Amino acid sequence: MNCYPHEDIVLILDGASLHRSTDLNFRNHVLLIRLPPYSPELNSVELLWDDPRENVFANKVFTSLPTVVFQLTHDMNALRENQSPVKSLSAWRWIANAITSL
């Protein structure tokens, strides 16, 4: 299945082991760019996980997996409602400039 046969596609991957396979074959219009190791400033999602990990889940024991999911859902919904923490963690000048230049 080729959903975008006439479009150039750039896929940016972090260093997760799932993203290191060399068994996949991509067509010529798909470019893979791998981020350098230990570069959270290039992958702003990593910074978003730091906040709940440090402020919500640290030093807590949950009684069940559904309880963990509930807590995480609650916190992600709070970020959706109040986007200023998301912007402060991820809207670096180079990202904002890249978006506005599109």
C-alpha positions as CSV (number, residue, x, y, z in Angstrom):
1,M,0.0,0.0,0.0
2,N,1.4,3.3,-1.0
3,C,-0.8,6.1,0.3
4,Y,1.3,9.0,-1.0
5,P,3.0,7.9,-4.2
6,H,3.5,11.4,-5.5
7,E,4.7,13.0,-2.3
8,D,8.2,13.2,-0.8
9,I,8.1,11.9,2.7
10,V,10.6,12.6,5.5
11,L,10.3,10.4,8.5
12,I,12.4,11.5,11.6
13,L,13.3,8.6,13.9
14,D,14.8,8.7,17.4
15,G,17.2,6.0,18.6
16,A,14.6,3.6,19.9
17,S,15.5,0.0,19.1
18,L,12.2,-0.3,17.1
19,H,13.6,2.4,14.8
20,R,16.9,0.7,14.0
21,S,15.8,-2.2,11.8
22,T,17.6,-2.4,8.5
23,D,15.1,-5.1,7.2
24,L,12.6,-2.6,5.9
25,N,12.8,-1.4,2.3
26,F,11.5,2.1,1.5
27,R,10.7,3.6,-1.8
28,N,12.8,6.4,-3.2
29,H,10.3,9.1,-2.1
30,V,10.7,8.2,1.6
31,L,13.7,9.7,3.4
32,L,14.6,8.4,6.9
33,I,16.5,10.8,9.2
34,R,17.8,9.4,12.4
35,L,18.3,11.8,15.3
36,P,21.7,11.7,17.0
37,P,21.9,9.8,20.3
38,Y,21.3,11.8,23.5
39,S,19.6,14.7,21.8
40,P,16.3,15.4,23.6
41,E,16.4,19.0,22.4
42,L,15.7,17.6,18.9
43,N,12.8,15.3,20.1
44,S,10.6,17.5,22.2
45,V,8.2,14.7,23.0
46,E,10.9,13.3,25.3
47,L,10.6,16.5,27.4
48,L,6.8,16.1,27.6
49,W,7.3,12.7,29.2
50,D,9.7,14.1,31.8
51,D,7.0,16.1,33.5
52,P,4.5,13.3,34.3
53,R,7.3,10.9,35.1
54,E,8.9,13.2,37.6
55,N,5.8,15.0,39.0
56,V,3.0,12.4,38.8
57,F,4.5,8.9,38.7
58,A,7.6,9.3,40.8
59,N,7.5,7.5,44.2
60,K,3.9,6.3,43.6
61,V,2.6,2.8,43.6
62,F,-0.6,2.2,41.6
63,T,-3.0,-0.7,42.4
64,S,-3.6,-1.6,38.8
65,L,-2.7,-0.8,35.2
66,P,-6.1,0.8,34.6
67,T,-5.3,3.2,37.5
68,V,-2.1,4.1,35.7
69,V,-3.9,4.7,32.4
70,F,-6.5,6.8,34.2
71,Q,-3.8,9.0,35.8
72,L,-1.9,9.4,32.6
73,T,-5.1,10.2,30.6
74,H,-6.0,12.8,33.2
75,D,-2.6,14.4,33.0
76,M,-2.5,14.4,29.2
77,N,-6.0,16.0,29.1
78,A,-4.8,18.7,31.5
79,L,-1.9,19.4,29.1
80,R,-4.4,19.7,26.2
81,E,-6.5,22.2,28.2
82,N,-3.5,24.2,29.3
83,Q,-1.0,24.3,26.4
84,S,1.5,26.7,27.9
85,P,3.6,23.9,29.5
86,V,3.7,22.1,26.2
87,K,4.8,25.3,24.4
88,S,7.4,26.1,27.0
89,L,8.9,22.6,26.6
90,S,8.7,22.2,22.8
91,A,8.3,25.6,21.0
92,W,11.9,26.4,20.7
93,R,12.8,29.2,18.3
94,W,14.2,26.8,15.6
95,I,10.9,24.8,15.7
96,A,8.7,27.8,15.6
97,N,10.7,29.2,12.7
98,A,10.6,25.9,10.8
99,I,6.8,25.8,11.2
100,T,6.2,29.4,10.1
101,S,8.5,29.0,7.0
102,L,6.3,26.1,5.7
